């Protein structure tokens, strides 16, 4: 099975404190599940209709691993801490 790249695009941050609480839990939870963080932050440049919003790129060994990481108890606790503090898009792209 191919590696999968998870791209998370924050379209709106509604509560910085909730986001900080989420981030403190989410990073370790995802790393424990096998995630490799490749990039995170505000894009250095955007083209066409791109928006300069927080973006995270994560490498997973497989889609199954990504799904297990998302469903893990530790990551679900991070999501509870976020508590609608941000609007995000999750995209999964298979490596070629």
C-alpha positions in Angstrom: 0.0 0.0 0.0 1.2 3.5 -0.8 2.1 6.2 1.6 -0.6 8.9 2.1 -0.1 12.6 2.6 -2.7 14.3 4.8 -3.2 18.0 4.1 -5.1 20.0 6.6 -6.2 23.5 5.6 -7.5 25.8 8.3 -10.1 27.9 6.6 -11.0 29.8 9.7 -9.6 30.0 13.3 -12.4 30.8 15.7 -10.7 30.4 19.1 -6.9 30.7 19.5 -7.0 29.2 23.0 -8.9 26.1 21.9 -6.5 25.8 18.9 -3.5 25.9 21.3 -5.0 23.3 23.5 -5.7 21.1 20.5 -2.2 21.5 19.1 -0.6 20.5 22.4 -2.5 17.2 22.3 -2.8 16.5 18.6 0.9 16.6 17.6 1.9 13.9 20.2 -1.2 11.9 19.5 -0.5 11.8 15.7 3.2 11.1 16.2 2.4 8.2 18.5 0.2 6.8 15.8 3.0 7.0 13.2 2.5 10.4 11.6 5.5 12.3 10.2 4.9 16.0 10.2 6.4 17.4 7.0 5.3 21.1 7.2 3.0 23.2 9.3 2.3 26.9 9.5 1.3 29.8 7.2 2.3 29.3 3.5 5.3 31.3 2.4 3.6 31.9 -0.9 0.2 31.2 -2.6 -0.9 31.2 -6.2 -4.2 31.5 -8.0 -7.0 31.3 -5.5 -4.8 30.2 -2.6 -5.3 31.6 0.9 -2.5 32.3 3.4 -4.1 30.2 6.1 -2.5 27.7 8.5 -1.7 24.4 6.7 -0.4 21.1 8.0 1.1 18.3 5.8 1.6 14.9 7.4 3.0 11.7 5.9 1.4 8.3 6.8 2.6 4.9 5.8 -0.9 4.1 4.5 -4.5 5.3 4.5 -5.3 2.6 7.1 -2.6 4.1 9.4 -4.1 7.6 8.9 -7.6 6.4 9.7 -6.3 4.6 12.9 -4.5 7.8 13.9 -7.6 9.9 13.4 -9.8 7.4 15.3 -7.3 7.0 18.2 -8.4 7.9 21.7 -5.6 10.4 22.1 -6.5 12.2 18.9 -10.2 12.2 19.7 -9.2 13.9 23.0 -7.4 16.5 21.0 -10.5 17.1 18.9 -12.6 17.5 22.0 -10.2 20.2 23.2 -10.6 22.0 19.8 -14.4 22.0 20.3 -15.2 23.9 17.1 -12.4 26.4 17.6 -11.5 26.1 13.9 -13.0 25.2 10.6 -10.7 22.9 8.6 -10.5 20.8 5.5 -8.8 17.4 5.7 -7.5 16.0 2.4 -5.7 12.7 1.9 -3.5 12.2 -1.2 -1.9 8.9 -2.2 1.8 9.1 -3.0 2.8 8.4 -6.6 
